[in-house]
Amino acid sequence: MYVFYVDDLLITKCNESHTSDFKNDMMREFEIIDLSHLSYFLGIVLQRRGEGLLMNQRRHASEILKGFEMEHYNSEVTPAEPRLQLSKDANEKEVDPNQYKRLIGSLRYLCNMRPDLAYIVGIVSRFMEKSKSSHLEATKRILRYIRSQKSNCTWKK
């Protein structure tokens, strides 16, 4: 399999001649750089093994935990409290919106390979405009869950 980027777009083909033709067409229209075999893309580490392609996001998960100083916190068994109800309570303390947006953006990358996170990350994403302390606490619980589940950030094809 031959792989190359087009402005943060990954294009793959199993047929070498189709890939070569497409690459030549693109080179006529755009300036491109051939990155050959892919090893890291959008927080996903790709490793070629005898049995196929191994993809994982353990490194990205560790970077998120370290970046938000959550690598030493206690773990959680679930990503959210049962029947979690978040609201836009005007009386609640606001949190730094830039930090909250960075955190949500980082979690969205993990959702590529972690469907168990997709629902709750979607819920906490709704509050990026005016994030409150309860929203941040719910998001920190997701981080504590990721800490306990880092080994589950792998997919094999």
N, C-alpha and C positions, 0 to 999 in steps of 0.2 A: 504494500500500500504506500502511495506517495502522498505527502501532505504539504500544504503551504497556506499561508495567511493571505487574506485580502482585507486590509483595514479592520483588524480584529474579527475577521470572519474566517472560519476554518472550512476548507474544502477538501474532501477526500474522494478518491475513486479507487476501485480495485483494479481497473484496467490501466496499465501503464501508458498505452498509446493515447487513450482518451484524456488522461491527465496531462500528457505532454502537449497534445493539441490545444487543450483548454489554456494551459499555461502560456503557450505561444500566442494565442489570441489575446490574452490579458496583457502580455508584454507589449504588444503592438499598440494597445490603448492606454496602458498605465505603466508607471514605474513600479515594479514589484521586486521583492527580495525573496529568494527561495530559501526557506528555513529547513529544508530537508525533513528528516524525521522529527516528529513532534515529541517533546518530553514534558512540557508544562503548558497548560492553557486554561485561563480563567479560573485559577485556583485548583485545577485538577492535574495531578501528576500521572503521566502515562508511561507504563513500562511494558516493553515487549518481552514476553516469556514464551517458552516452548509451547505451552498450552493456549496461548492467545495473548490478548491485551489486558493488562491489569491497570485499572484506574483507581486512584484514591485521592481523598481530600484531607488526609490526616495533617499534612503540613499546614494547609490553610486553616483547619480547625485550631491547631496549636497557635498559629499566628494571631487568630482572633482572640483566643483566650489570653494570650500574653499581651496583646495590644490594649485590651480592656481590663488588664490586671485581674483576671478571673481564673488563672491557672491553678491557684492553690485553694480555691473555695470548695466547699463540700459539694458532692455530686447530687443529682436528682434522678429519680427513676423515670419520671415523665417530663415532657417539655412544658407542661402547663398544669395548673391546678384544675381539678375537675370542675366543670360548670363555671369556668372563669368568665366574669362579666367586667369588661373594661368600659369606662365612659369618659366623657369630656367634662369632668367636674371642674367648674370654674374656681372653686375654693382650694383646690389641690395645688401643691407647689409645682411650678414648672421646672423642667430640667433643660440642660444645654441642648438646643435643637440640632446643632451641628454634630455633636457627639452621638446623639440618638440616630440621626440620619446615617452617619458612618457605620454605626453598629447594625442597623437594619440592612444597609447595602451589603455589608460583609456576610450577614446571615443569608441573604438572598442567593449568594453564590453557593452556599452549602446546600440549598434546596435543589440544585441540579442533580445531586446524587442522594439526597436524603428526603424522600417524600414524607417521612414521619415529621419533618419540620415545616413542610409547606403550609399547612393550615394555620398553625399558631404564628408563624412569621407573617402570613397574610393578615392576621388579626392585628398584631402589634404595628404593622405597617400603616394601618389606617390612621394612626395618631402621630404621624411625622410632623404635621403642621404645628400642632400645639401639644407637644409631649409633656406628660405629667409624671410625677414620681411613681405612681402605680403602673404606668406603662413601662417605665424603666425597670421596675422590679420584675414584671412579667418577662421582660426581655433578658434580664439577668438569670432568671430561672432557666430559660432556653440555653444560655451559656453553661450553666451548671449541668444541665442534661447532656450537652455536647461533650463536656469534660468526661462524663461517665461512659459515653458512647463513641469516643474517638476511633476505636478499632472498627466500628461499623461504617466508616467512611470509604469503603472499598467496593468496587464492582468489577467483575471479570467477564470478558466476552471472548 
